């Protein structure tokens, strides 16, 4: 059984409130969970003490047992000093594709030719 430490959404429409739970990865997001580790209220200010309430010892214990945190939970745990999240970065994904590169090269060549042409 693969375990995940993830967020389970609650709250009203457009007023999200999350529980940090340990759940089987096959269960639905807001469905059955094994244990509740804490809460996360995204609408509160970042410096508010009650924005993130988590039992750090339980989180560490579950991670030792093999539970893997989701990316968002890993960020939250890192903010309280538990674990280290690998930075995810794919700069090649943001580069223009082949046709866009050809268009910019053609535009630059045309601008260069226009600048080199003598003006009467």
N, C-alpha and C positions, 0 to 999 in steps of 0.2 A: 504494500500500500504506500503510494507516494503522498507525502504530507506537504502542505503548503501553508505558509503564514501569509494571510492576505486580508484585504479589506472586505467587509460585508456591509452593504449600503442599507441605511435606514433613513428615517426622517421623512418629512413631507416633500411634496413636489417643489423643486427648486430650492430646497433647504436640506442639503445632504448632511448626513451624520453617519460616521463609519465606526464599526466595531472591528478591532483587530483580532482575528480568530485563527486558530489552527484547524484546518479542514483537509479532508481527503480531496485530492485534486480532481476527482471525478464528480464531486458534488457540485450543485449549482452555486453561483456566487452568494446568494442570500439564503441558501438552503442549510442543510444540516452541517454542524461543525462539532469539533471535538472539545475545544476549550476556548473561552474568551480570554484574551490577553490584555485588552485595553480598549480605549476609544480614541478617535481622531475627529475633531470638529473643524473642518476646513474653513468655515465661515468666520471663525474667531481670528483675532489679530495674531501675528506670528510670535509676538512676545508674551501672549497670554499663557499663563501656567496651565490652564485647563484645556488648551487646544489639543495637546497630546498627553494622554494618560496611559501609561503602559507598565506592566509588571516585567521589569527587565530580567529578573532572575528566571521567571517562567519562559521568557523568550529565549534566553541562553540555553535553558534545559531542553527546549524543543529543538533548537538548532543542533545541539549535540546528538539528539535522537535521530536527526536526519531530515528535519523539516526545512524546506528552502523558502526563504521569503520572496515575495513578489518584488518587482523593481521599486514600486512606491513604498512598500513596507521596509525594504532595505534602506531606502533614503531616510525614512523616519527613524529606524533603529540606529543608523549612523549618526543622526543628530543627537541622540541620547548617549552615544558612545558604545554601542554594541555592534561589533563586526565592522567590516569595511566593504563598501560597495565598489565594484569595478566600474570605472567610468566608461560609458558607452558612447562611442563617437564613430561616425562613418562619414568622413568628409568627402569621399568620392561620390556618395549618393547625391550630394548637393551640386555637383558639377553639372554644367550644361551637357546635353547629349550631343551626338555627332552632328546632326543637322543644325542645331543652334550654334555650335562652334564654327561650322562652315559659314553660316550667315554673318556672324560677327567678324570672321576673317575677311569675307568679301566686303563688308561695310568698311572695315579698317583699310583695306586695299583701295577702295574707291575714294575714301577720304584722303588717303595719302597721295593718290593720283591727282585729286582736285587741288591739293595744296601745292603740288609740284608743278602744276600747269601755270604758264605765265599769264598774268593778268594784264590786259591792255590799258 
